[in-house]
Amino acid sequence: MKTFRPKLFDTFHDYSKKQFACDVTAGIIVAIIALPLSIALAIASGVSPEKGLYTAIIAGIVIALLGGSRVNISGPTAAFATIVAGIVAQHGIDGLAIATLMAGLMLILMGLLRLGTLIKYIPETITVGFTSGIAITIVIGQIKDFLGVTFAPGTNAIEAPEKIIAIAESITTMNPLALLTGVVALAILIVWPKISKKIPGSLIAVLVITVVVALTKLNVNTIGDLYQISSSLPRFTLPAFSMDKVVSLIPSAFTIAILAAIESLLSCVVSDKMISDTHNSNTELIAQGAGNICSALFGGIPATGAIARTAANVKNGGRSPISGIVHGVVLLLVLVVFMPYASFIPMPVIAAVLFMVAYNMSEWRHFVDICKKAPIYETLVLVLTLVLTVVFDLVVAISVGLAVHYAIVLIKKLIKKRKA
């Protein structure tokens, strides 16, 4: 298998008008799903809402053009939210752009060195552990907006434990109307899939609650109260580089690169089973690297393959990278025409959407299943990785998790050898 051969090259061998129509339809549906998620994930990442759309547009199109999967849909994902928020808080938007650029270069290098297959050596207990940990950190990060809590001036809560303390100290400022708004939005998100699976519940919740809050003039914070929203097209911007900043951001860039590699290749594996195809892992890594570089240069945030959006693409008939390109183009049109109206979206609705994202990505059933059936040492690695992800960060969680896992494997082999 060639190191770099985009799946787009193989698309037109037997491409038909019927398949093109299916790809266009799937691309439009995925764009509708991606719209509220991209805005919500940008806010969860500590950046302005349009940057989520920039990411889905730029990275989504670039990765579809160059990727090693026929159907993988890329854009901002929940896995990056807490990492990005931490980088922005400590190093600003320029720091995030530099970290994303470096992560993109690392991903390209990983692909050129044919490291795509090495991802399979990361144990399932670690991937499930840090995924569940990320889900918990997302929930913790959204409690403030869901409850309508106001932090005291000067509060600097970046890490999950700090946010819990800040929420506890500010709980008396809770806004009952915000809580009511969030609960109703959450109810819509839970019930709507039983009514229709074609139209995403997140879009319905956002539209219904936004209209109700605007008409009744409820005293609830909206996106426009907290952020300045731009509907301008993504513009090429170089961050202000300095050697000190580059060196200090290497760990963050490495985290983004590793997570992007794991998430995108997991998404490819899932989609391969759905369409009976085989992705090119090294091509996908190179494409992810190029997509992240372009995203950073045009005002976006880190991107990777999104499993839920990829699955929606397949289920709605997408079978080529054309659907991913259409998804980006549709979001570009939405950005230009409808983005100003996003300022009316209530913050508790965004929090509710992210609660559902966290729930869906948490894999709690799988987590419980491992705890019930796996050997005690695997459960230990699982729980340890989750706790370290919440309390510290992904680098610590994955590093320690891998070290403990392979140390236990080595000890077991030595014991078995001695008995023999």
C-alpha positions as CSV (number, residue, x, y, z in Angstrom):
1,M,0.0,0.0,0.0
2,K,1.4,3.4,-1.0
3,T,2.3,5.9,1.8
4,F,0.2,8.6,0.2
5,R,-2.7,7.9,-2.2
6,P,-5.9,9.9,-1.5
7,K,-9.1,7.9,-1.8
8,L,-10.4,10.6,-4.0
9,F,-8.2,9.2,-6.8
10,D,-10.2,6.0,-6.7
11,T,-13.6,7.7,-6.6
12,F,-14.2,8.3,-10.3
13,H,-13.4,4.9,-11.7
14,D,-17.0,3.8,-11.5
15,Y,-18.7,7.0,-10.2
16,S,-22.3,7.5,-11.2
17,K,-24.8,10.4,-11.2
18,K,-26.8,8.4,-8.7
19,Q,-23.9,8.1,-6.3
20,F,-23.1,11.8,-6.8
21,A,-26.7,12.6,-5.7
22,C,-26.3,10.4,-2.7
23,D,-23.0,12.0,-1.7
24,V,-24.6,15.5,-2.0
25,T,-27.6,14.5,0.1
26,A,-25.3,13.0,2.7
27,G,-23.0,16.0,2.7
28,I,-26.0,18.4,3.3
29,I,-27.3,16.2,6.2
30,V,-23.9,16.0,7.8
31,A,-23.5,19.7,7.6
32,I,-26.8,20.2,9.4
33,I,-25.6,17.9,12.1
34,A,-22.2,19.6,12.2
35,L,-23.6,23.2,12.4
36,P,-24.7,23.3,16.1
37,L,-21.9,21.0,17.2
38,S,-19.2,23.1,15.6
39,I,-20.5,26.2,17.3
40,A,-20.8,24.4,20.7
41,L,-17.4,22.8,20.5
42,A,-15.8,26.2,19.6
43,I,-17.3,27.7,22.7
44,A,-16.3,24.7,24.9
45,S,-12.8,25.2,23.5
46,G,-12.7,28.9,24.7
47,V,-12.7,30.5,21.3
48,S,-15.4,32.4,19.4
49,P,-18.2,30.4,17.7
50,E,-17.3,31.0,14.1
51,K,-13.9,29.3,14.6
52,G,-15.7,26.0,15.0
53,L,-17.2,26.5,11.5
54,Y,-13.9,27.7,10.1
55,T,-12.5,24.3,11.3
56,A,-15.3,22.2,9.9
57,I,-15.1,24.1,6.5
58,I,-11.3,24.3,6.0
59,A,-10.1,21.0,7.6
60,G,-13.3,19.2,6.5
61,I,-12.6,20.0,2.8
62,V,-8.8,19.6,2.9
63,I,-9.0,16.2,4.6
64,A,-11.7,15.0,2.3
65,L,-9.6,15.9,-0.7
66,L,-6.4,14.2,0.6
67,G,-7.7,11.6,3.1
68,G,-7.2,7.8,3.1
69,S,-10.8,7.1,3.8
70,R,-13.8,7.3,1.4
71,V,-16.2,8.5,4.0
72,N,-14.4,10.0,7.0
73,I,-15.8,13.4,8.0
74,S,-13.4,15.7,9.9
75,G,-13.8,18.8,11.9
76,P,-13.8,20.0,15.6
77,T,-14.5,17.2,18.1
78,A,-15.2,17.1,21.8
79,A,-11.9,15.3,22.4
80,F,-10.0,18.5,21.8
81,A,-12.2,20.9,23.8
82,T,-10.4,20.8,27.2
83,I,-7.0,20.7,25.6
84,V,-7.7,23.7,23.3
85,A,-9.3,25.7,26.2
86,G,-6.2,25.1,28.3
87,I,-3.8,26.3,25.5
88,V,-6.0,29.4,24.8
89,A,-6.1,30.3,28.5
90,Q,-2.3,30.0,28.9
91,H,-0.9,31.0,25.5
92,G,-3.8,32.9,23.7
93,I,-5.1,32.4,20.1
94,D,-1.6,32.7,18.6
95,G,-0.3,30.0,20.9
96,L,-3.2,27.7,19.8
97,A,-2.4,28.4,16.1
98,I,1.3,27.5,16.7
99,A,0.5,24.3,18.6
100,T,-2.0,23.3,15.8
101,L,0.6,24.0,13.1
102,M,3.2,21.9,14.9
103,A,0.7,19.1,15.5
104,G,-0.1,19.2,11.7
105,L,3.6,18.8,10.9
106,M,3.9,16.0,13.4
107,L,0.9,14.2,11.8
108,I,2.5,14.5,8.3
109,L,5.8,13.2,9.6
110,M,4.0,10.2,11.3
111,G,2.3,9.4,8.0
112,L,5.5,9.7,6.0
113,L,7.3,7.4,8.5
114,R,4.4,4.9,8.1
115,L,3.4,5.0,11.8
116,G,-0.3,4.7,11.1
117,T,-0.3,1.0,12.0
118,L,1.3,1.7,15.4
119,I,-1.9,3.2,16.7
120,K,-3.3,-0.4,17.1
121,Y,-0.7,-1.0,19.9
122,I,-2.5,1.5,22.2
123,P,-4.6,-0.8,24.4
124,E,-8.4,-0.5,24.4
125,T,-8.4,0.2,28.1
126,I,-6.4,3.4,27.6
127,T,-8.5,4.7,24.7
128,V,-11.8,4.0,26.6
129,G,-10.3,5.5,29.7
130,F,-9.2,8.8,28.3
131,T,-12.3,9.1,26.1
132,S,-14.5,8.6,29.2
133,G,-12.2,11.1,31.1
134,I,-12.6,13.7,28.3
135,A,-16.4,13.2,28.5
136,I,-16.4,14.0,32.2
137,T,-14.2,17.1,31.8
138,I,-16.6,18.4,29.1
139,V,-19.6,17.9,31.5
140,I,-17.7,19.7,34.3
141,G,-16.8,22.6,31.9
142,Q,-20.5,23.1,30.9
143,I,-22.1,23.0,34.4
144,K,-21.5,26.8,34.8
145,D,-23.5,27.8,31.7
146,F,-26.2,25.1,32.3
147,L,-26.9,26.5,35.8
148,G,-26.3,30.1,34.8
149,V,-23.7,30.5,37.5
150,T,-21.6,33.7,37.6
151,F,-18.0,33.3,38.8
152,A,-16.4,36.0,41.0
153,P,-14.2,38.5,39.2
154,G,-10.6,37.2,38.8
155,T,-11.6,33.5,39.0
156,N,-9.2,31.6,36.8
157,A,-10.6,28.1,36.6
158,I,-8.9,26.2,33.7
159,E,-8.5,22.6,34.9
160,A,-11.5,20.4,35.9
161,P,-10.8,20.4,39.6
162,E,-10.5,24.2,39.6
163,K,-13.9,24.5,37.8
164,I,-15.6,22.2,40.4
165,I,-14.3,24.4,43.2
166,A,-15.3,27.6,41.4
167,I,-18.8,26.3,40.7
168,A,-19.2,25.3,44.4
169,E,-18.1,28.7,45.6
170,S,-20.5,30.5,43.1
171,I,-23.5,28.2,43.4
172,T,-25.6,30.9,45.1
173,T,-25.5,32.9,41.9
174,M,-27.3,30.2,40.0
175,N,-30.0,31.5,37.6
176,P,-33.2,29.3,37.8
177,L,-34.3,30.4,34.3
178,A,-31.0,29.2,32.8
179,L,-31.4,25.9,34.5
180,L,-35.0,25.6,33.2
181,T,-33.9,26.5,29.7
182,G,-31.1,23.9,29.9
183,V,-33.4,21.2,31.2
184,V,-36.0,21.8,28.4
185,A,-33.2,21.7,25.8
186,L,-31.9,18.5,27.3
187,A,-35.4,16.9,27.2
188,I,-35.7,17.8,23.5
189,L,-32.3,16.3,22.8
190,I,-33.3,13.0,24.5
191,V,-36.8,12.7,23.1
192,W,-36.3,14.0,19.5
193,P,-34.4,11.0,18.2
194,K,-37.5,8.9,18.9
195,I,-39.5,11.3,16.7
196,S,-37.1,11.7,13.8
197,K,-33.6,10.4,13.1
198,K,-33.1,12.4,9.9
199,I,-33.1,15.9,11.5
200,P,-30.6,16.2,14.4
201,G,-32.0,16.9,17.9
202,S,-29.3,19.4,18.5
203,L,-30.6,21.6,15.7
204,I,-34.2,21.3,16.9
205,A,-33.2,22.2,20.5
206,V,-31.2,25.2,19.4
207,L,-34.0,26.6,17.1
208,V,-36.9,26.0,19.5
209,I,-35.2,27.3,22.6
210,T,-33.6,30.3,20.8
211,V,-37.0,31.4,19.5
212,V,-38.7,30.9,22.9
213,V,-36.0,32.8,24.8
214,A,-36.0,35.7,22.2
215,L,-39.8,36.0,22.2
216,T,-40.2,35.8,26.0
217,K,-37.1,37.9,26.7
218,L,-36.0,35.5,29.4
219,N,-33.0,36.7,31.5
220,V,-30.6,34.0,30.2
221,N,-27.1,34.6,28.8
222,T,-26.8,34.1,25.0
223,I,-23.8,33.6,22.8
224,G,-24.0,37.3,21.8
225,D,-23.8,38.4,25.5
226,L,-20.4,36.6,25.9
227,Y,-18.8,36.5,22.4
228,Q,-18.4,38.7,19.3
229,I,-19.5,36.7,16.3
230,S,-18.1,37.2,12.8
231,S,-19.8,36.0,9.6
232,S,-16.7,36.9,7.5
233,L,-14.9,34.3,5.4
234,P,-11.9,32.6,7.0
235,R,-8.8,34.7,6.3
236,F,-5.1,33.6,6.0
237,T,-3.3,34.7,9.2
238,L,0.2,33.8,10.4
239,P,0.6,33.7,14.2
240,A,3.3,35.6,15.9
241,F,6.1,33.1,16.3
242,S,8.9,33.1,19.0
243,M,11.3,30.4,19.8
244,D,10.3,30.4,23.5
245,K,6.6,30.0,22.6
246,V,7.3,27.2,20.1
247,V,9.4,25.3,22.7
248,S,6.8,25.7,25.4
249,L,4.0,24.5,23.1
250,I,5.7,21.2,22.0
251,P,3.9,19.1,24.7
252,S,0.6,20.6,23.7
253,A,1.3,20.0,20.0
254,F,2.3,16.4,20.7
255,T,-1.0,15.9,22.6
256,I,-3.1,17.3,19.7
257,A,-1.2,15.2,17.1
258,I,-1.5,11.9,19.1
259,L,-5.2,12.5,19.8
260,A,-5.9,13.5,16.2
261,A,-4.2,10.3,15.0
262,I,-6.1,8.1,17.4
263,E,-9.5,9.7,16.8
264,S,-9.2,9.8,13.0
265,L,-7.9,6.3,12.6
266,L,-10.6,4.9,15.0
267,S,-13.2,6.7,12.9
268,C,-11.7,5.1,9.8
269,V,-11.8,1.6,11.3
270,V,-15.5,2.1,12.3
271,S,-16.4,3.4,8.8
272,D,-14.4,0.6,7.1
273,K,-16.7,-2.0,8.7
274,M,-19.8,0.0,7.6
275,I,-18.9,0.2,3.9
276,S,-16.7,-2.9,3.6
277,D,-13.6,-0.9,2.6
278,T,-10.0,-0.5,3.8
279,H,-8.6,2.9,4.6
280,N,-4.9,3.9,4.1
281,S,-3.8,4.9,7.6
282,N,-0.7,6.7,6.5
283,T,-2.5,8.7,3.9
284,E,-5.1,9.6,6.5
285,L,-2.4,10.9,8.9
286,I,-0.8,13.1,6.2
287,A,-4.3,14.4,5.3
288,Q,-5.1,15.1,9.0
289,G,-1.8,17.0,9.2
290,A,-2.5,19.1,6.2
291,G,-6.0,19.8,7.4
292,N,-4.8,21.0,10.8
293,I,-2.1,23.2,9.2
294,C,-4.7,24.8,7.0
295,S,-7.2,25.2,9.8
296,A,-4.6,27.0,12.0
297,L,-3.6,29.3,9.1
298,F,-7.3,30.3,8.5
299,G,-8.4,30.9,12.1
300,G,-9.6,27.4,13.0
301,I,-8.9,25.0,15.8
302,P,-7.6,21.4,15.8
303,A,-9.6,18.9,13.8
304,T,-9.8,15.2,13.5
305,G,-12.1,12.5,12.1
306,A,-15.5,12.7,13.8
307,I,-17.0,9.2,14.4
308,A,-20.6,10.3,14.8
309,R,-20.6,12.6,11.8
310,T,-18.8,9.9,9.7
311,A,-21.4,7.3,10.7
312,A,-24.2,9.8,9.8
313,N,-22.5,10.3,6.4
314,V,-22.5,6.5,5.7
315,K,-26.1,6.0,6.9
316,N,-27.3,8.7,4.6
317,G,-25.6,7.3,1.5
318,G,-22.2,8.9,1.4
319,R,-19.6,6.7,-0.3
320,S,-16.9,9.0,-1.5
321,P,-14.9,12.1,-0.3
322,I,-17.4,14.2,-2.3
323,S,-19.8,14.1,0.6
324,G,-17.1,15.5,2.9
325,I,-16.4,18.3,0.5
326,V,-20.1,19.1,0.1
327,H,-20.4,19.2,4.0
328,G,-17.7,21.9,4.1
329,V,-19.2,24.0,1.2
330,V,-22.7,23.9,2.9
331,L,-21.2,25.1,6.2
332,L,-19.4,27.9,4.3
333,L,-22.8,29.1,2.9
334,V,-24.3,28.9,6.4
335,L,-21.4,30.9,7.8
336,V,-21.9,33.8,5.4
337,V,-25.8,33.9,5.5
338,F,-26.9,32.8,8.9
339,M,-24.0,33.2,11.4
340,P,-25.2,36.6,12.8
341,Y,-28.3,34.9,14.2
342,A,-26.1,32.6,16.3
343,S,-25.7,35.4,18.8
344,F,-29.3,34.7,20.0
345,I,-28.6,31.1,21.0
346,P,-28.9,30.7,24.8
347,M,-25.8,29.4,26.6
348,P,-27.7,26.7,28.5
349,V,-28.7,25.1,25.2
350,I,-25.0,25.0,24.2
351,A,-24.3,23.3,27.5
352,A,-27.1,20.8,27.0
353,V,-25.8,19.9,23.5
354,L,-22.4,19.3,24.9
355,F,-23.8,17.2,27.7
356,M,-25.3,14.9,25.0
357,V,-22.0,14.9,23.1
358,A,-20.2,13.9,26.3
359,Y,-22.7,11.2,27.0
360,N,-22.5,9.7,23.5
361,M,-18.7,9.7,23.6
362,S,-18.3,8.4,27.1
363,E,-18.7,4.8,26.2
364,W,-19.9,4.2,29.7
365,R,-21.5,0.8,28.8
366,H,-18.2,-0.3,27.4
367,F,-16.4,1.1,30.5
368,V,-18.7,-0.9,32.8
369,D,-18.3,-4.0,30.6
370,I,-14.5,-3.9,30.9
371,C,-14.7,-3.5,34.7
372,K,-17.0,-6.5,34.9
373,K,-15.1,-8.9,32.5
374,A,-11.5,-7.8,32.2
375,P,-8.6,-8.9,34.4
376,I,-8.1,-6.7,37.5
377,Y,-4.9,-5.1,36.0
378,E,-6.8,-3.9,32.9
379,T,-9.5,-2.4,35.0
380,L,-6.7,-0.6,37.0
381,V,-5.2,0.9,33.8
382,L,-8.7,1.9,32.7
383,V,-9.6,3.7,35.9
384,L,-6.1,5.2,36.2
385,T,-6.3,6.6,32.7
386,L,-9.7,8.2,33.3
387,V,-8.7,9.8,36.6
388,L,-5.4,11.2,35.3
389,T,-7.3,12.6,32.2
390,V,-9.7,14.5,34.5
391,V,-7.2,15.6,37.2
392,F,-4.2,16.3,34.9
393,D,-4.2,16.0,31.1
394,L,-4.0,13.5,28.2
395,V,-0.3,13.4,28.0
396,V,0.0,12.3,31.6
397,A,-2.9,9.9,31.3
398,I,-1.7,8.2,28.1
399,S,2.0,8.1,29.2
400,V,1.3,6.7,32.6
401,G,-1.4,4.4,31.3
402,L,0.9,2.9,28.7
403,A,3.8,2.6,31.2
404,V,1.6,0.8,33.7
405,H,0.0,-1.5,31.0
406,Y,3.3,-2.6,29.5
407,A,5.0,-2.9,32.9
408,I,2.3,-5.3,33.9
409,V,2.5,-7.2,30.6
410,L,6.3,-7.5,31.1
411,I,5.9,-8.7,34.7
412,K,3.3,-11.3,33.7
413,K,5.7,-12.6,31.0
414,L,8.6,-12.9,33.5
415,I,6.4,-14.7,36.0
416,K,5.2,-17.1,33.2
417,K,8.8,-17.7,32.1
418,R,10.0,-18.5,35.6
419,K,7.1,-21.0,36.1
420,A,8.1,-22.7,32.9
